[in-house]
Amino acid sequence: MKKAIMYGAGNIGRGFAGALLSQSGYEVAFIDVAQPLVQKINEAGCYTVRTISNDVFSDTLITNVCAIDGRNREAVADAIAGADLAATAVGVNILGQIAPNIAEGVRRRFQRTDAPLDIIICENLLDADRVLAEMIRQHLTEQEQALFSKRIGLVEVSIGRMVPVQTEQMRLDDPLRVCAEAYAFLPVDRAAFCGEIPPIQGLVPYTPFGYYIQRKLFLHNMGHAVCAYLGLCFGYTYIAEAAEDPDMLLLVKNAMLESMLALGAEYNASCPAMAALLKLAGLEPESKSARLILPLYEEIARGTSPKFLRRKVDELRREYTRPVV
């Protein structure tokens, strides 16, 4: 069985990227500094991803998983050196802290094999490949940097899956369980792979990848931000409440339409092709139909209220107030 390293065992690590890797036949080793979490994963050897939509849910058991304490640099480096594939989902502010461990891992890998290693970067960061490369290179010699350029692929992605916050009771019932929406596609930069593109379930290789990055920032993230800003002004607490307001829906949809037209012009995409992005909410099924603002349209169109999307307006407003680069 092929081995994959998943740096970060949080919501995206367990609820999205790690789950896709496991379901695609990889043995997944999560790296995390939360020792209780590491212990629970190792004791269970599996965990549950609950796909939810309001009061309806289905459970999927994710198997062939283990965990490594991120503070054990020897174990981390050895795992990276022997991996067939790697991914990160630690958060932008943590990348600099894991770069030395990745550098030591690839250094040991260079000593063992000529095989390439691709690292899928599941971070909400513009030019994540360039940023992480610079961080890792600081810990490599000139000779190792040359090998790094030839054998290590840093692959940008566009994260689309939403992982709603669980209640305290849900966490007590099953500490390892992660709740997520049904969307399970992972667009990746096709041109960034050093090795063969792995047959991962839900992977969507695409080039030029700048289109997906800009689309996420200026459609998905911007739609979130507009709903959060206006929701705060309208006196709402939760995004779901704001998105049930017809006036709010109109404003958010029109803002996204304006952004869509700009993307169409920038990437020379025809209006009919780009218009597919706004079906029902806004977007074509394989890209964002199960996202936060956008699925709200679909849920409301079906006569249901997306109450499971319980992110607070002010929380999301603060998130999108920070710089994206």
N, C-alpha and C positions, 0 to 999 in steps of 0.2 A: 504494500500500500504506500502511495506517495505521501510525503510529509509536508505539511504547511505550517508556517509560523504566523500566528495572529497576535501582533503586538497591541495589546489593549483588550481587556475582557469586559468592557462596558456594554452599553446598549447597542451601539453599532457593531462592535466586535462580535458579541454573542448573537445579537438579534438580526444581523444582516450578513456581513462579510464572512464571519466564521461559520455561520449556518450554511451559506452557499458552498463554501469549501468542503464542509463535511458531507453535504448532500451530493457533491460531485466526486466523492470517492477518496478524499484526502483524510489522513489522520491529522487532526488539528491540535497544535500545542499553543495554548493561550499564554501570553506573557503579561503579567500584571503585578503591581506592587501591593495590592490589597491582599494580605496574607490569608484572612478568613475566606475570601472568595477563591483563592488558589486552592486552599485546602478542600473546600466543598466540591470544586470541579474534579479534583483528583479522587476524592472519595466516591463520587457518583459515577464519573466516567461518561456522563451524559447530562443533558438539560433540555428543557422544553421551551419552544418558541410558540407562543399563543398568538394566532392571527385573529384580530378582533375587528368588529364593526358594530358599534353600539352594544346590544345585549347578545349578539351572535358571535361565537368564536369557534375556532378549531385548533387543536394542539398537534404539534409536530415534535417528535423526539429527535434531538440532535445527538448522534453517537460518535464513537471513536474520537473523543476529546480528552485532553489532559491539560495541565497548567504548570507553568514555571514561575517561581518567584522572581520578579524583575530585579530584585536587589542582588540576586545570585549571578554576578556577571559571568562567571565561568560557564554556568549552565546555559545562560542566554546565548553566549558566543558560540558554544558548541552546537546548540540547536540551530542557530542561523547558518553555521558552516555546513550542516548536513541537510538543510531543507531543500525541497524541490520548488517551493514557492513561498513568498512571504507577503504580509500585508500589515499596515498600521492603521489604528483607529484610536489614537491616544489623546487627540486634541492638539490644536495648533501650539499652545503654550508648552506642551510637553515634548515636542519633537527634538528640541535642543538637548533635552536630558537623555533621550534614548539614542541619540546619534553616536556617542562613544561606544555603546554596546554593539550597535550595528556595524560600526567600523571594525571592531575587534572580531566580530563574526565573519565579515567578508575577508578580513586578513587571514584568518584560519582557513577559510574556504579556498583562497588562492593557493594555500600550501597543500591542499588535499586534492583539488580537482580543477579542471579547466572549464567545467560546465557553467553556463550562465545562471544567474539568479535574478528573477524579476520580483520587485517589491511594489505591491499595489498600495497606493497612498490614499487612504480613505479619510481625508482631512478637508475641512471647509476652509481652504486656503488657495488663493490665486497663485499660480506658478509654484505649486507645492513640490513638483519634481526638482526645480532649480533650487528652491530653498533648502530642501532636505539634502540634496547633493552637496551644496556648499557646507552644510553642517557636518556631514560625514567626512568630506575631504580634509577638513581641518585636522583630523585624527589619523590621516594616512600619509605615508612617505610618497615622494614623487613617483617612484616605481609602482607603488600600490595604487596611486591615483590613475596611472596609465592603464592598469589592469581594470580598475573600477569603471573607467569609461568604456572599455571593451566588453566587460562581462556582467555588469550590473545594470539592470533596467529599472528605472524609477517611473512608475506608471501612474499618471493622474487619473482620477475617476470623478464622476459626478454622482454624489450620494443623493438618492431620492427617497429612500424608505424612512417613514416617520415611525418613531418608537414612543408611543404615548407613555406618560408618567404613570407608574403603578401606584395604587393606594397602599397604605401601610399594611392593611390586612392581606392584600394580595402578596406582598413581599414576605409576610409571616407564613403564609400558606406554602410558598415555594420560593426560597431565596434565590435560586438559580434561574427561575423562569423569567423570560423576557417577553413582553407584549409588543406586537408590531402590526402594522397594516399589511394588506395583501400585496402591495407593490413590491416586486422583488427583482427588478432589473438593475444592472450595474454597468452603465456606460463607461468605457475605458479608452485611453489613448492607444489606438492600434499601433501607431508608429513608435511608441516608446518601449516596446518589448524587445529584449535582447534574445530571448529564447523563443520557442514556438508559443503561440498564444494558447493558453491552457483551456481545455474544454470544460469551463466552469458553468454550471447552471445559472442562467440569467445574465451572463456576461454579454455586453454589447460593444464590441470593438468598433471604433469609429475614427476617421480622420477626414478633415482637420478637426482636432478635438477642441480647439478654441470655441467652436460653435456651441458645444455642450456646456462648457464652462460659463460662457457668457449667458447662455439660456438659463442656467441655474441661477446665476446671480441676478439677472435683470428680468426674469419672469417669476421663478419660484421664490427666491429670497425677497425680491422687491414686492411681490404680492403679499407675502407674509408681513413685510414692514408696513405697507400701506394699511393693511387691515389692523395691525397693532396700533399704529399712530392714530388712525381715525377711530378705532374702537375705544381708545383711551379718551379721546375727545367726546365721544358719544356716551361715555360713562359705563362701558361694559367691563366686566372682569375677565371673561374667557373669550378666546378666539371663536369658539363655537357659537357663542351668543352673538358676537358681532356679525358673523357670517350668515346668520339667520335674518338679519335686517336687510330688506330689499334695497334700501338706499346704499347701504354699505357694499352689497354685492355689485351694484351697478358701478360704483366708483372704483372698486378693485378691478373689476373686469375691464373697464375702459383704460385704466392705467396699464394693465397687462397687454391690452390690445395695442396701445401706443408703443410699448416696448417691443412687442412682437413685430410690428411693422419696421421698426428701426433695425432689428436683427435680420429681418428679411432683406433689407437693403444692404446691410453690411456684408452678409454672406451670399448675396446674389441668389436668394431663395425666392421662388415664385410665390405670389400671394396665395394661390390655392394650396400650395404645400404648407405654407406657414399657417394658413387659416385652420388647418387640421389641429393645430395646437390649442385651439379654443373650443373644441367640441364639448358641449355641455358646460364645461367650466372654463374651458380653456385648453385642454391639451390632448394629444393623441394617446390612446390607451397604453402603448408600450413605454411612454416616457414619464408622465406625471399624473395619470388619472387617479392614482391612489395617494396623492400627496396631501398637504394640509389644507390650504385655501381651496385648491382645485377640487379635491374630492367632496368638499362641502357642497359645491354646486350639484354634483351628481347625487349625493345623498338627499339633498333638498328636492332635487328633481324627481326622486323616487318616493318622496313623501316621508322620508325619515329624517330624524335630527341627529347629527353626528356628535353626540354628547361625549363619546370616548376621547375626542380631541380636546382635552381639558387644559391646554396650555393657557397660561394667564396672559392677558393683553399686555400688561406692564412688563412681564418677564420677557416676552418676545420683542417688545419695543426696545428694551435695554440691549438685548442681544444684537439687534440690527442697528443700534446706534454706534457700535464699535466699528473701526475701519475694517474693510474686507481684505486689505493687502498689508 
